[in-house]
Structure formats: structure tokens, C-alpha cells
Amino acid sequence: MATASQTTGLPTMTASLLDSGMWSDLQIKCRERLWKVHRVVVCLQSKPLSAAINGNFKEAQTGVIDLSDHEPGIVNHMIQFMYEGDYKVEHPEVEVKEEGVTETRVIADEATATAAAELLAHTAVYLLAEEKDIPALKILATKKYTSALPLGWNSGNFCTTLKEIYENTPENDRMLWEVAIAFAGSKAKELMDRGENRRIKCDEQKPHCDKCTKSGFSCDGYQVPRPLNAKQKAHLRSLTPDRPIIPEPAPKSSLLKPIPTLNQWNASGASLLLQPRNTLFRTEQESRYFRLFCDEVAVLLSGVFDLPLWNRLIFQTAEQEESVRHGIVSIGALQKIVDSRKEQGDRYPAPSAAVDDHHRFAIQQYSKAIKQMRDAISSQKHSLRNTLLTCLLIICFESLHGNHESAMAQMQIGISLLEDFISSRRNSLHHSIQNQTQNSNIIPDWILPDNPEATTLPSFALESPAPDIIEDDLLHAFGRLDIQANSFIESRPIHYHMEMKNYGSDCISHMPATFSSVHEARRYYELVMRRLMHWISSVYHRRGQDDTQAKGNQLLHQLSPLNPEHHNGAY
């Protein structure tokens, strides 16, 4: 949580550094604009930007951060806040319409127009601060948005900001949303009256709409066109070429256009719709199983916690990655089988054609998901994040299908990929520290060998080393899977367990006496449980694990949701 001191930003004396560009060691680019900034100022206030600069990315090599997907003015507000602790929205010039000119909505008052424009600006600043993880800027943008509401709400901009906030902020971020929705509730009558005005269908009578006049609403009316003279009519005919009344049919090849990818959209400069595309699914059956996963399986996987992994991240990825989308559909089809067996209520339900159709469709979708993931990996088009998400879906499918040995094998592959990623990040951090100590006379105290308070490199047990690549929620998901792997079947060598039983010691040593939230307490609980389960596995290794694995296989078979003896168990 941001403190009061954070909301003031850095001291105002740093503002001169931004204006002069003195000692600049970093550049931020947004379309045609370029700012000469300083790493220490940017990295201290934004973790994602710090990760991009200090990681093995293009930004670290070029020293330029490209934010061209945002408006230059909004980026300027963010940079201004980083240096001055505040930002100022430039007021647009207000053009007062002359009497008789028609328009849907007229803003004649300069203060109202200014506040309406500021609502959009403060919303965009808030969304950028959320993306770049700048809590103090979010607080400031919320305060400025609240101040602009009394004058700016009676415009279309207010409804636009409601839509932007709802569609572009995560569910657990409700700071600006609660302010906007509370104010909308206080103005509900006025907003609905304005909606009634818009719902009256115009009868296009000139110069004023007859229906608006009878209903008591003011009508902008229509301009009565002036008659054209002969010269104007001849000129108009010359501009209108002859064309057939019935157009020629379009060729079949033009009717089936491929769906553009996100990268293609960005490269073309077109505006991307925020709503999900209706062309995600090839058949209605795929759409039904996808919805079943959203309504049932995602809720079961989240449990009592509202996990962004299962209610946001997985569906955002499914928008662009077909392997993830087919994996979701296959699990939804399997869940339909589980629901069918529960509805029958018989202990040993007889096979049915409907169940066979669900199962056949699930296998087909699962095969497509695996094939597309392999093709993407072989062509190096699949990121580690998408690979891990697909890996999670494969684990869910195999577990729900009863193939727990395959699920455990896939689980260990995913954990190994994540551990390699963390190890590479720790090595990069180690090399970066070595280079800094060689090029500087100042050596951080925490890496001095004679320092009694010296610690090792961070283990990243509670947070991702690069949240812009692998989110924290994805990291925690595989941590929970590691606990389950140790609970049932364990074939990893004893030296691995001896190392992992001390995993995250740096986090445990700094564990707070009082947790700030249930989610923070859960993260530490899962870390402690993970260390404990590896310690137990190391003990079992010493005694021999043949009997343990046999009992684990038997238990997993009994827990399978597709096992007739367990058809009433919740997944």
C-alpha cells in the first residue's frame, strides 16, 4: 500500500534534471516524442520498467523504452509525476457553437468542458500507472478524477471513463472504479433521463423533430438545405459515376479472411476492440464447452480465493493462443461428463451416446492443443508464459481424465521450466552485480563477504523475477502443484529435496509478524508447506519409496473424478 510520502514523488529539485537532460542515462520514446530520463528515477518507481531495463531485453541493450502504444500526453504526465510528484493536464481550447448549428451534445461552459476532458486524461493516467505498477500515481490520478467529477460528469466523457475503467482494470483493483460507480449511482436519475432522451426515435421532421417536441425534449433539429442552381447540379452529377443498381457478387476468396493476430493489429496501427471476438470458436459446441469452463471449472480451480490466473490471465491468453483455447474447450467437455454422471445419480452409470460424444470431442480438442503447442515451440513462436499456461491446462485435463501419472510427469516438466527461468534470472542478476562492483568504488553492503548481515541472491520464492514475462500468479500456481506432487508421487532424487527444503530462506527470514492481507498470509503459508513437503520427501527417500509410490497410485485412482466410485466428488 502506498504511503502518504510516496504520493509526493521525488523531491521537486529533480524537475530541473528532466528539463535539462543532464546526466541522463535512459530515454523514453512515445511516437514522435523523446524524453531524456534517469534510470534511478524510473526504476525506483516502476517495477515493470525496472525489469525491462535491467533484464535481458531490447530496452537494456538500446537504453530506450518505447511506449508508443500510449498517448504521448499521458506518458508525459507519468514522467512529470516521477520527477515532480504531480502532473498537470493542459486545458483544451473550447469552441462555443453558434446558434443554429446542430450537434448531439453542446458543452458551452469552459469549466465544464475542461473537467470533461480531464476525466479522460486522469483515467488514462490511472490505467498507465496500473500497467507500470506506480501506486502513488494511481492515488494521485484518482484524486484528480474525483475533483473533476462534479463539473465533468454531465458529458459523454464520464460514461466513456466508466467503460474504460471496467474493461481495463483487474478485478482486485477497485480504487478508481469504486469512485466512478459511486458517483454514477448518485446521478442515476439524471443519467437515465438522458438515456430516455436518446431512446426517442427521431421522425426526421424539419426543421424540428415532432416527437421530441411532443415529449418535452429540446431537439437540435436539422438544417434546411438550400436549393441547388443548375451549375451546382451539373457539377454534382459529374462527381457521381454511373454504376449498376445491383452490385456484382464478391469473389469467394474475399469472404474468408484470416483473423489478424495481436502483433498484426499493432503493426497496422488499427484500433483493437476491447470486447472478445465472436470468431474465436469454429462451432457452437466449442463455445458451449468454453463457457462451461468459465462458469464451473475456473471457479473450482480458484477455490475460495479469487485467483487472477483462472479468471483473467488464462482467458486473455486464449484470445490469441489457439493451444490455450483448445485446452480450455477440452477440459470443459470433460467437465460435462462429470456433470452428466452427477445428474444420473446412479453409482455405476451406464455409458451413453451423449457421454461418448463429450469424451470424443474432448480428446479431439486436447490433441489439437498439444499439436499446436508443439508446432509453436518448434517454430519458436511460443513464449515461456504460454508454454506454462498450456502445461497447466494439460495437467488439469490429465487429472480430470484419470491419467495422474501423466499429469505428474507434466507437472514436473512445468516446475523444471520455471526453475530454469528463475535460475537464469538469478545468474543475470549476479553478473550485473559483478559488473557494477568492478566499475564502481561503492560496493553494496549486502554482498560484502565480511558483512555479518550479508545475504545471498534473492530466491524469488514469493514473486517473479520478471513479472512482465511470468506473472506472480503463475509462479504461485506451480508452487502449489509442487506441494501436490510431494503429497502423492515423488520420483525426484533426494539431493533435490535436500536443496528445496531450504527454498526461500531469504523470504522466511523476513516474514512479517503481522500479515497485511489474507493473500500475503497464503503466499507465506504455501512457501512453508512447500519446504515442509520436501523435507518429508527427503525422509521417505531414506526409508525407501516403493511402498509410498504404490499407495500414492492407488490413492490417485480413487480420487479421479471420472472413476465411477468417485462420481460424486467435487473436482
C-alpha positions as semicolon CSV with decimal commas, in nm:
position;residue;x (nm);y (nm);z (nm)
1;M;0,000;0,000;0,000
2;A;0,133;0,342;-0,094
3;T;0,221;0,569;0,196
4;A;0,148;0,938;0,218
5;S;0,510;1,022;0,147
6;Q;0,500;0,827;-0,177
7;T;0,225;1,044;-0,321
8;T;0,461;1,342;-0,333
9;G;0,704;1,163;-0,568
10;L;1,071;1,256;-0,568
11;P;1,185;1,599;-0,447
12;T;1,097;1,887;-0,675
13;M;1,465;1,962;-0,730
14;T;1,478;1,672;-0,976
15;A;1,243;1,857;-1,212
16;S;1,537;2,058;-1,347
17;L;1,712;1,733;-1,442
18;L;1,421;1,640;-1,666
19;D;1,416;1,979;-1,836
20;S;1,791;1,991;-1,897
21;G;1,855;1,621;-1,959
22;M;2,172;1,648;-1,751
23;W;2,326;1,311;-1,652
24;S;2,058;1,126;-1,846
25;D;2,129;0,754;-1,893
26;L;1,794;0,641;-2,034
27;Q;1,541;0,753;-2,294
28;I;1,165;0,705;-2,308
29;K;1,010;0,723;-2,654
30;C;0,644;0,767;-2,745
31;R;0,583;0,807;-3,116
32;E;0,747;1,138;-3,214
33;R;0,835;1,249;-2,860
34;L;1,152;1,162;-2,670
35;W;1,234;1,220;-2,304
36;K;1,585;1,203;-2,159
37;V;1,538;1,048;-1,815
38;H;1,741;0,878;-1,543
39;R;1,738;0,510;-1,450
40;V;1,743;0,575;-1,077
41;V;1,428;0,789;-1,102
42;V;1,236;0,549;-1,328
43;C;1,341;0,217;-1,172
44;L;1,266;0,325;-0,815
45;Q;0,904;0,398;-0,903
46;S;0,810;0,126;-1,155
47;K;0,893;-0,244;-1,119
48;P;0,793;-0,340;-1,478
49;L;1,011;-0,065;-1,627
50;S;1,294;-0,163;-1,393
51;A;1,263;-0,526;-1,505
52;A;1,275;-0,423;-1,871
53;I;1,583;-0,206;-1,820
54;N;1,779;-0,448;-1,603
55;G;1,680;-0,772;-1,776
56;N;1,794;-0,934;-2,097
57;F;1,565;-0,726;-2,316
58;K;1,595;-0,484;-2,605
59;E;1,544;-0,191;-2,367
60;A;1,851;-0,292;-2,166
61;Q;2,064;-0,309;-2,481
62;T;1,942;0,008;-2,652
63;G;1,873;0,221;-2,345
64;V;1,538;0,323;-2,496
65;I;1,193;0,234;-2,360
66;D;0,925;0,251;-2,630
67;L;0,576;0,340;-2,500
68;S;0,426;0,425;-2,838
69;D;0,113;0,222;-2,764
70;H;0,007;0,504;-2,531
71;E;-0,076;0,868;-2,598
72;P;0,232;1,096;-2,573
73;G;0,049;1,335;-2,343
74;I;-0,033;1,056;-2,095
75;V;0,327;0,932;-2,097
76;N;0,438;1,289;-2,033
77;H;0,210;1,302;-1,727
78;M;0,371;0,984;-1,591
79;I;0,724;1,118;-1,642
80;Q;0,627;1,455;-1,497
81;F;0,498;1,282;-1,185
82;M;0,815;1,077;-1,147
83;Y;1,022;1,396;-1,133
84;E;0,785;1,647;-0,971
85;G;0,537;1,436;-0,773
86;D;0,248;1,590;-0,970
87;Y;0,123;1,635;-1,325
88;K;-0,088;1,899;-1,493
89;V;-0,339;1,844;-1,771
90;E;-0,327;2,111;-2,039
91;H;-0,673;2,258;-2,089
92;P;-0,807;2,225;-2,443
93;E;-0,947;2,522;-2,626
94;V;-1,327;2,528;-2,609
95;E;-1,515;2,618;-2,925
96;V;-1,861;2,761;-2,848
97;K;-2,103;2,670;-3,125
98;E;-2,304;2,941;-3,292
99;E;-2,678;2,940;-3,252
100;G;-2,849;2,725;-3,511
101;V;-2,564;2,479;-3,557
102;T;-2,680;2,126;-3,468
103;E;-2,490;1,877;-3,251
104;T;-2,575;1,586;-3,024
105;R;-2,427;1,739;-2,712
106;V;-2,320;2,102;-2,665
107;I;-2,068;2,197;-2,395
108;A;-2,084;2,573;-2,378
109;D;-1,928;2,628;-2,040
110;E;-1,548;2,637;-2,042
111;A;-1,510;2,494;-1,690
112;T;-1,741;2,204;-1,773
113;A;-1,554;2,130;-2,094
114;T;-1,222;2,138;-1,910
115;A;-1,345;1,899;-1,641
116;A;-1,490;1,664;-1,903
117;A;-1,155;1,649;-2,084
118;E;-0,970;1,595;-1,756
119;L;-1,186;1,290;-1,676
120;L;-1,046;1,114;-1,983
121;A;-0,690;1,223;-1,908
122;H;-0,694;1,115;-1,543
123;T;-0,846;0,779;-1,639
124;A;-0,572;0,719;-1,896
125;V;-0,305;0,818;-1,641
126;Y;-0,454;0,575;-1,388
127;L;-0,454;0,288;-1,640
128;L;-0,092;0,361;-1,735
129;A;0,004;0,372;-1,366
130;E;-0,168;0,036;-1,313
131;E;0,019;-0,114;-1,609
132;K;0,357;0,018;-1,492
133;D;0,285;-0,051;-1,121
134;I;0,314;0,304;-0,985
135;P;0,078;0,305;-0,681
136;A;0,142;0,668;-0,586
137;L;0,045;0,786;-0,934
138;K;-0,276;0,580;-0,916
139;I;-0,368;0,755;-0,591
140;L;-0,300;1,098;-0,740
141;A;-0,495;1,023;-1,061
142;T;-0,791;0,904;-0,851
143;K;-0,788;1,227;-0,651
144;K;-0,778;1,440;-0,966
145;Y;-1,053;1,230;-1,127
146;T;-1,270;1,280;-0,816
147;S;-1,214;1,657;-0,828
148;A;-1,321;1,674;-1,194
149;L;-1,642;1,473;-1,145
150;P;-1,876;1,749;-1,013
151;L;-1,835;1,956;-1,330
152;G;-1,743;1,694;-1,590
153;W;-1,991;1,416;-1,519
154;N;-2,271;1,559;-1,736
155;S;-2,095;1,469;-2,058
156;G;-2,034;1,161;-2,265
157;N;-1,678;1,150;-2,132
158;F;-1,798;1,025;-1,793
159;C;-1,969;0,720;-1,944
160;T;-1,661;0,661;-2,158
161;T;-1,439;0,654;-1,849
162;L;-1,675;0,407;-1,678
163;K;-1,635;0,172;-1,974
164;E;-1,255;0,218;-1,986
165;I;-1,213;0,154;-1,612
166;Y;-1,437;-0,153;-1,617
167;E;-1,270;-0,315;-1,917
168;N;-0,904;-0,233;-1,846
169;T;-0,851;-0,273;-1,471
170;P;-0,808;-0,608;-1,293
171;E;-1,087;-0,721;-1,062
172;N;-0,876;-0,676;-0,750
173;D;-0,802;-0,311;-0,840
174;R;-1,116;-0,122;-0,739
175;M;-0,975;0,217;-0,633
176;L;-1,088;0,428;-0,929
177;W;-1,383;0,201;-1,014
178;E;-1,545;0,248;-0,672
179;V;-1,514;0,627;-0,701
180;A;-1,668;0,631;-1,050
181;I;-1,950;0,385;-0,981
182;A;-2,044;0,556;-0,653
183;F;-2,075;0,891;-0,829
184;A;-2,275;0,730;-1,111
185;G;-2,514;0,591;-0,850
186;S;-2,567;0,938;-0,703
187;K;-2,653;1,069;-1,052
188;A;-2,857;0,767;-1,162
189;K;-3,179;0,962;-1,226
190;E;-3,009;1,225;-1,441
191;L;-2,819;0,961;-1,639
192;M;-3,136;0,758;-1,700
193;D;-3,327;1,070;-1,806
194;R;-3,056;1,143;-2,058
195;G;-3,087;0,783;-2,175
196;E;-3,464;0,829;-2,223
197;N;-3,386;1,129;-2,439
198;R;-3,162;0,920;-2,661
199;R;-3,418;0,637;-2,688
200;I;-3,679;0,857;-2,857
201;K;-3,667;0,770;-3,226
202;C;-3,639;1,077;-3,443
203;D;-3,910;1,118;-3,709
204;E;-3,677;1,341;-3,916
205;Q;-3,931;1,621;-3,945
206;K;-3,776;1,952;-4,045
207;P;-3,676;2,191;-3,905
208;H;-3,760;2,027;-3,567
209;C;-3,843;1,668;-3,471
210;D;-4,215;1,638;-3,395
211;K;-4,168;1,352;-3,144
212;C;-3,907;1,544;-2,944
213;T;-4,134;1,848;-2,933
214;K;-4,432;1,646;-2,804
215;S;-4,216;1,464;-2,547
216;G;-4,089;1,789;-2,399
217;F;-3,724;1,742;-2,502
218;S;-3,520;2,001;-2,683
219;C;-3,435;1,896;-3,036
220;D;-3,129;2,018;-3,223
221;G;-3,329;1,990;-3,542
222;Y;-3,197;1,982;-3,895
223;Q;-3,056;2,241;-4,124
224;V;-3,291;2,305;-4,415
225;P;-3,084;2,254;-4,733
226;R;-3,072;2,535;-4,981
227;P;-3,186;2,455;-5,338
228;L;-2,906;2,398;-5,589
229;N;-2,876;2,601;-5,905
230;A;-2,820;2,443;-6,247
231;K;-2,440;2,480;-6,233
232;Q;-2,420;2,309;-5,893
233;K;-2,645;2,023;-6,011
234;A;-2,425;1,964;-6,317
235;H;-2,112;1,961;-6,100
236;L;-2,274;1,711;-5,860
237;R;-2,367;1,476;-6,148
238;S;-2,007;1,486;-6,275
239;L;-1,883;1,366;-5,938
240;T;-2,124;1,068;-5,929
241;P;-2,019;0,798;-6,180
242;D;-2,273;0,564;-6,329
243;R;-2,290;0,228;-6,155
244;P;-2,521;-0,075;-6,176
245;I;-2,814;-0,092;-5,933
246;I;-2,724;-0,448;-5,827
247;P;-2,353;-0,480;-5,741
248;E;-2,152;-0,775;-5,865
249;P;-2,106;-1,055;-5,610
250;A;-1,774;-1,054;-5,428
251;P;-1,532;-1,338;-5,503
252;K;-1,543;-1,629;-5,258
253;S;-1,179;-1,579;-5,164
254;S;-1,259;-1,236;-5,019
255;L;-1,532;-1,373;-4,792
256;L;-1,295;-1,582;-4,582
257;K;-1,029;-1,351;-4,445
258;P;-0,790;-1,475;-4,176
259;I;-0,829;-1,330;-3,828
260;P;-0,544;-1,083;-3,768
261;T;-0,317;-1,155;-3,475
262;L;-0,244;-0,905;-3,198
263;N;0,100;-0,829;-3,347
264;Q;-0,058;-0,763;-3,687
265;W;-0,308;-0,527;-3,530
266;N;-0,033;-0,334;-3,354
267;A;0,179;-0,317;-3,670
268;S;-0,112;-0,184;-3,877
269;G;-0,190;0,091;-3,627
270;A;-0,559;-0,003;-3,623
271;S;-0,764;0,034;-3,306
272;L;-0,821;-0,302;-3,138
273;L;-1,167;-0,369;-2,996
274;L;-1,170;-0,442;-2,625
275;Q;-1,460;-0,689;-2,648
276;P;-1,386;-1,058;-2,717
277;R;-1,414;-1,153;-3,080
278;N;-1,717;-1,353;-3,190
279;T;-1,497;-1,557;-3,425
280;L;-1,295;-1,727;-3,151
281;F;-1,479;-2,055;-3,198
282;R;-1,537;-2,251;-3,514
283;T;-1,850;-2,428;-3,386
284;E;-2,124;-2,364;-3,133
285;Q;-2,010;-2,676;-2,947
286;E;-1,669;-2,521;-2,878
287;S;-1,838;-2,208;-2,747
288;R;-2,060;-2,408;-2,508
289;Y;-1,769;-2,604;-2,358
290;F;-1,563;-2,286;-2,325
291;R;-1,849;-2,124;-2,133
292;L;-1,878;-2,434;-1,912
293;F;-1,511;-2,399;-1,821
294;C;-1,565;-2,030;-1,736
295;D;-1,874;-2,094;-1,523
296;E;-1,770;-2,412;-1,340
297;V;-1,411;-2,528;-1,381
298;A;-1,245;-2,189;-1,333
299;V;-1,445;-2,139;-1,013
300;L;-1,343;-2,481;-0,882
301;L;-0,977;-2,423;-0,964
302;S;-0,979;-2,085;-0,788
303;G;-1,140;-2,231;-0,477
304;V;-1,224;-1,980;-0,204
305;F;-0,969;-1,734;-0,343
306;D;-1,033;-1,504;-0,637
307;L;-0,728;-1,602;-0,841
308;P;-0,646;-1,379;-1,142
309;L;-0,479;-1,679;-1,308
310;W;-0,810;-1,861;-1,362
311;N;-1,048;-1,568;-1,400
312;R;-0,835;-1,333;-1,612
313;L;-0,490;-1,443;-1,732
314;I;-0,595;-1,775;-1,884
315;F;-0,880;-1,614;-2,081
316;Q;-0,668;-1,322;-2,201
317;T;-0,417;-1,570;-2,341
318;A;-0,694;-1,778;-2,501
319;E;-0,787;-1,472;-2,706
320;Q;-0,467;-1,510;-2,913
321;E;-0,327;-1,860;-2,845
322;E;-0,519;-2,145;-3,004
323;S;-0,339;-2,409;-2,798
324;V;-0,470;-2,249;-2,477
325;R;-0,817;-2,208;-2,625
326;H;-0,840;-2,573;-2,735
327;G;-0,709;-2,683;-2,394
328;I;-0,987;-2,489;-2,220
329;V;-1,252;-2,638;-2,450
330;S;-1,125;-2,994;-2,392
331;I;-1,146;-2,954;-2,012
332;G;-1,497;-2,810;-2,047
333;A;-1,602;-3,119;-2,242
334;L;-1,462;-3,349;-1,970
335;Q;-1,641;-3,147;-1,703
336;K;-1,965;-3,208;-1,894
337;I;-1,910;-3,583;-1,844
338;V;-1,863;-3,531;-1,471
339;D;-2,184;-3,324;-1,457
340;S;-2,374;-3,590;-1,652
341;R;-2,273;-3,863;-1,408
342;K;-2,377;-3,648;-1,114
343;E;-2,718;-3,588;-1,273
344;Q;-2,777;-3,963;-1,323
345;G;-2,737;-4,028;-0,951
346;D;-2,653;-4,393;-1,016
347;R;-2,344;-4,535;-0,852
348;Y;-2,244;-4,713;-1,172
349;P;-2,394;-4,507;-1,456
350;A;-2,429;-4,689;-1,784
351;P;-2,237;-4,550;-2,083
352;S;-2,448;-4,327;-2,306
353;A;-2,409;-4,185;-2,654
354;A;-2,406;-3,832;-2,514
355;V;-2,120;-3,911;-2,276
356;D;-1,927;-4,075;-2,559
357;D;-1,974;-3,763;-2,774
358;H;-1,844;-3,541;-2,494
359;H;-1,544;-3,768;-2,444
360;R;-1,466;-3,793;-2,816
361;F;-1,482;-3,416;-2,856
362;A;-1,261;-3,364;-2,550
363;I;-0,991;-3,593;-2,691
364;Q;-1,003;-3,416;-3,028
365;Q;-0,961;-3,072;-2,871
366;Y;-0,686;-3,198;-2,640
367;S;-0,494;-3,341;-2,935
368;K;-0,523;-3,009;-3,118
369;A;-0,393;-2,821;-2,814
370;I;-0,085;-3,043;-2,784
371;K;-0,013;-3,034;-3,158
372;Q;-0,038;-2,656;-3,178
373;M;0,182;-2,612;-2,872
374;R;0,449;-2,840;-3,020
375;D;0,435;-2,662;-3,356
376;A;0,465;-2,322;-3,188
377;I;0,760;-2,436;-2,974
378;S;0,942;-2,588;-3,272
379;S;0,897;-2,266;-3,470
380;Q;0,998;-2,059;-3,165
381;K;0,666;-1,872;-3,167
382;H;0,559;-1,991;-2,822
383;S;0,669;-1,786;-2,523
384;L;0,759;-1,946;-2,191
385;R;0,448;-1,791;-2,036
386;N;0,216;-1,951;-2,292
387;T;0,401;-2,281;-2,259
388;L;0,346;-2,281;-1,882
389;L;-0,022;-2,191;-1,921
390;T;-0,072;-2,473;-2,171
391;C;0,118;-2,701;-1,934
392;L;-0,131;-2,613;-1,657
393;L;-0,424;-2,700;-1,883
394;I;-0,263;-3,033;-1,975
395;I;-0,221;-3,113;-1,605
396;C;-0,588;-3,030;-1,543
397;F;-0,702;-3,243;-1,838
398;E;-0,493;-3,547;-1,744
399;S;-0,601;-3,522;-1,378
400;L;-0,968;-3,492;-1,470
401;H;-0,929;-3,779;-1,718
402;G;-0,771;-4,002;-1,452
403;N;-0,421;-4,019;-1,605
404;H;-0,247;-3,897;-1,292
405;E;0,093;-4,040;-1,381
406;S;0,091;-3,829;-1,699
407;A;-0,031;-3,529;-1,501
408;M;0,254;-3,569;-1,252
409;A;0,511;-3,602;-1,531
410;Q;0,378;-3,286;-1,697
411;M;0,376;-3,114;-1,359
412;Q;0,746;-3,184;-1,307
413;I;0,824;-3,056;-1,658
414;G;0,647;-2,728;-1,586
415;I;0,820;-2,689;-1,249
416;S;1,156;-2,759;-1,413
417;L;1,094;-2,496;-1,683
418;L;1,004;-2,239;-1,421
419;E;1,308;-2,323;-1,207
420;D;1,536;-2,285;-1,511
421;F;1,381;-1,945;-1,581
422;I;1,439;-1,828;-1,222
423;S;1,793;-1,967;-1,225
424;S;1,877;-1,777;-1,544
425;R;1,741;-1,457;-1,394
426;R;1,946;-1,503;-1,078
427;N;2,258;-1,561;-1,288
428;S;2,190;-1,243;-1,485
429;L;2,146;-1,052;-1,161
430;H;2,472;-1,196;-1,029
431;H;2,666;-1,092;-1,341
432;S;2,508;-0,746;-1,328
433;I;2,621;-0,702;-0,966
434;Q;2,973;-0,815;-1,053
435;N;2,994;-0,562;-1,335
436;Q;2,870;-0,284;-1,109
437;T;3,122;-0,363;-0,835
438;Q;3,408;-0,374;-1,086
439;N;3,313;-0,037;-1,234
440;S;3,237;0,139;-0,907
441;N;3,419;0,211;-0,584
442;I;3,093;0,171;-0,393
443;I;3,008;-0,193;-0,318
444;P;2,666;-0,276;-0,171
445;D;2,693;-0,391;0,190
446;W;2,478;-0,697;0,131
447;I;2,736;-0,861;-0,099
448;L;3,044;-0,797;0,114
449;P;3,180;-1,132;0,244
450;D;3,284;-0,977;0,578
451;N;2,942;-0,828;0,642
452;P;2,756;-1,029;0,910
453;E;2,425;-0,916;0,759
454;A;2,526;-1,032;0,410
455;T;2,271;-1,243;0,222
456;T;2,268;-1,445;-0,096
457;L;2,088;-1,355;-0,415
458;P;1,709;-1,339;-0,381
459;S;1,537;-1,674;-0,430
460;F;1,224;-1,522;-0,591
461;A;1,012;-1,766;-0,395
462;L;0,726;-1,519;-0,341
463;E;0,744;-1,302;-0,652
464;S;0,852;-1,342;-1,011
465;P;1,195;-1,207;-1,109
466;A;1,032;-1,065;-1,424
467;P;0,656;-1,010;-1,374
468;D;0,627;-0,869;-1,724
469;I;0,723;-1,215;-1,858
470;I;0,593;-1,456;-1,592
471;E;0,324;-1,321;-1,358
472;D;0,338;-1,383;-0,984
473;D;0,012;-1,581;-1,000
474;L;0,163;-1,824;-1,250
475;L;0,466;-1,868;-1,025
476;H;0,245;-1,941;-0,723
477;A;0,034;-2,190;-0,921
478;F;0,334;-2,414;-0,987
479;G;0,438;-2,376;-0,625
480;R;0,103;-2,525;-0,523
481;L;0,147;-2,802;-0,779
482;D;0,486;-2,884;-0,627
483;I;0,314;-2,936;-0,291
484;Q;0,066;-3,176;-0,453
485;A;0,344;-3,365;-0,630
486;N;0,515;-3,427;-0,297
487;S;0,183;-3,533;-0,143
488;F;0,122;-3,830;-0,372
489;I;0,404;-3,948;-0,600
490;E;0,766;-3,844;-0,578
491;S;1,043;-3,974;-0,803
492;R;1,287;-3,685;-0,788
493;P;1,630;-3,755;-0,632
494;I;1,699;-3,695;-0,266
495;H;1,954;-3,418;-0,327
496;Y;1,677;-3,216;-0,493
497;H;1,460;-3,243;-0,181
498;M;1,754;-3,162;0,045
499;E;1,804;-2,840;-0,152
500;M;1,436;-2,748;-0,180
501;K;1,359;-2,795;0,190
502;N;1,553;-2,471;0,242
503;Y;1,396;-2,298;-0,058
504;G;1,305;-1,934;0,002
505;S;1,504;-1,898;0,324
506;D;1,556;-1,529;0,250
507;C;1,178;-1,479;0,237
508;I;1,120;-1,676;0,557
509;S;1,382;-1,471;0,741
510;H;1,194;-1,152;0,651
511;M;0,843;-1,287;0,710
512;P;0,639;-1,016;0,886
513;A;0,494;-1,074;1,231
514;T;0,157;-0,948;1,108
515;F;0,028;-1,001;0,755
516;S;-0,134;-0,714;0,567
517;S;-0,384;-0,936;0,382
518;V;-0,512;-1,290;0,352
519;H;-0,334;-1,325;0,017
520;E;0,001;-1,235;0,173
521;A;-0,056;-1,488;0,452
522;R;-0,143;-1,751;0,194
523;R;0,178;-1,695;-0,001
524;Y;0,391;-1,747;0,309
525;Y;0,180;-2,047;0,411
526;E;0,233;-2,212;0,072
527;L;0,607;-2,148;0,090
528;V;0,627;-2,306;0,437
529;M;0,420;-2,605;0,319
530;R;0,641;-2,648;0,013
531;R;0,956;-2,658;0,229
532;L;0,787;-2,899;0,471
533;M;0,675;-3,139;0,195
534;H;1,026;-3,152;0,050
535;W;1,162;-3,230;0,397
536;I;0,908;-3,514;0,433
537;S;1,001;-3,645;0,086
538;S;1,369;-3,650;0,185
539;V;1,278;-3,861;0,490
540;Y;1,077;-4,105;0,275
541;H;1,371;-4,137;0,036
542;R;1,588;-4,261;0,320
543;R;1,335;-4,527;0,414
544;G;1,261;-4,636;0,058
545;Q;0,983;-4,513;-0,165
546;D;0,849;-4,827;-0,338
547;D;0,564;-4,872;-0,093
548;T;0,495;-4,498;-0,089
549;Q;0,456;-4,478;-0,467
550;A;0,224;-4,780;-0,474
551;K;-0,003;-4,622;-0,213
552;G;0,012;-4,292;-0,399
553;N;-0,101;-4,453;-0,727
554;Q;-0,391;-4,624;-0,552
555;L;-0,500;-4,301;-0,384
556;L;-0,485;-4,102;-0,709
557;H;-0,701;-4,361;-0,885
558;Q;-0,962;-4,336;-0,611
559;L;-0,966;-3,955;-0,636
560;S;-1,024;-3,947;-1,012
561;P;-1,349;-3,760;-1,093
562;L;-1,414;-3,999;-1,385
563;N;-1,383;-4,304;-1,158
564;P;-1,737;-4,448;-1,106
565;E;-1,666;-4,495;-0,735
566;H;-1,592;-4,123;-0,703
567;H;-1,852;-3,969;-0,932
568;N;-1,999;-3,754;-0,655
569;G;-1,667;-3,596;-0,554
570;A;-1,609;-3,231;-0,632
571;Y;-1,321;-3,161;-0,866
